[in-house]
Amino acid sequence: MNILFNDISIRILIFMLTFAIIFPIIKKIFKDKGVSAVISMAIAGIASFYISYEQIEILFKTYGIIGIILAMLIPFMIAFFFIYYSNIANPIRKMFWIFYSILTIVILQSIISSQETLTLIIIAIVILIILIILFDKTIKDKVEGMRNLRSR
């Protein structure tokens, strides 16, 4: 029952995504909203009906990974701007990045079930944090330079 519900909900999502992408394109060609809507619904219906379950699984995993990456990227950008636009000392910034990376890895371990994906993401996080820690002073100097340029 759960697989059937997932299949139907994913097919509805694929229908909606396909319709949202195709409708503006068809509307530019036919200029009439009614005709464009009917053609877009037909194309989206065919696309969602003839997709196999294996293809749906691949799409589901891909969108899941993209969602996880975006869910990690937004807090990272907020933390990055907070840390480098404030007057926080160099050792405290480095300790923050170490704490942030450990916290992110712990949260990801509870979210991601695939060990391959988890390992790749953890390696990417560790490399990114090492680079940020190594180039911390350079990053801070660049941010200060940009801030001073804006204040003129």
N, C-alpha and C positions, 0 to 999 in steps of 0.2 A: 504493500500500500504506500509506503514511504517513497519507493522508487517511482511509482506512478505519479504521486503528487509532485515530486521533484521534476519529473519529465514534463508534466503539464505546465508547471509554473515557469520552467525554463523556456518552454516553447512560447508561452505568452510573453515572456521577457524578450525573446528573440523577435517575435512579431512586432512588439512595440519599438524595439531598437531599429529594426529594419524599416518600419513605417516612418519613424522619426528621421531617418537618414534619407530615405527615398522621396518622401513627400515634397520637401523644398526643391529638389532637383526636378521632379516631374512638374511641379507648379510653374517653374520657369519655362518649361517646354510648352505646356498646354494653356497656360494663363487662366484657365477656369478651375476654381477650387473643387467643384463637384467631380469633374472628370479626373482631376489629379488625385483626389482622395480615393476614388474607386480603383484607379490603376495602382496606386500605392498599396491599398489594402490587398489587392489581388497578388501583387509581387511579394508583399510581406507574408501573406497566407501561404503561398507556394513555398517560400523560403523556410518558413517555420514547420510546414507539414513534411517536407521531404528531407529534412536534416536527420541523420541517424543518431542513435543514442551515444555512440562512441564520439561523434563530433560534438555532441552536447557536453559530454564529460570534459573534453579538451577545452571547450569554451568556458565551462564552469571553473575549471582549475586556473585558466589564464586570467579570468576576471577576478577570481579570488586572490591570486598573487598580486595583481594590479591594485586591488583594494587594500591589501596589507601594506604594500609599498607606499601608497598614498597616506594611509593611516600612520605610517612611521615618518613620512617626509614632512607633513605639516607641523607636528610638534617639534621636529628637528629644526625647521626653519624659524619657528618662534623662539626656541632656545638659543639658536645661533645669533639672531638679531639682539635678543636680550643680553646675552653674554658679551658680545662685542660692541654694542652701542652704550653699554654702561661702563663705569669706571671700576671694574672688578680687577683685582690683582692677578698677575700671571699664574702663580701656583693654584689659586682658587679656581681659575678657569680650567686648568688642566684636571684638577680633582673633579670638577663638575662634569667634564666630558667622560672621565672614567666612570663616575657614578651613573651618568646617563646611559652609557653603553651597557653597563651591567644590568641596569633596570630594563632596558629595551630587550636585551637577550632573555632575561627571565620572563618577561611578558610574552615574548614570541614563543618560548618553549611551551607555554600553556595554550597558545592559540593554534600553532601549526602542528599538524599531525605527521606530515611527510618529513622524514629525516633528511632526505636529499635536499629539499627546499630549505629546511631549517639550517642545515650546514652551510649552504651557499650564502644565505642571508647573514648568518653569523660571521662568516669569513669577510663578507663585504663590510659589515659594521666594524669589525676589528681593524681592517685596513683603513677605513675612513677615519676612525678615531685616532689611530696611530699617526696618520697624515695630519690631522688637525692638531694633535699635540706637538708634533715636530715643527709644524709651520705656524704655531700659535702667535708668535711675535710678529711674523710677516703679515698674517691675516689681520691682527689688531692694528698694525701700522697702515695697511691699506684701508681699513674701515675708518680709521682716524683721518686719513687723507681725504676720503670721500666726504666725511662729515665736515671737515674744514672747508672743502670746496663748496659745499652747500650753504655754509654760513656766511659766505662772502656776499 
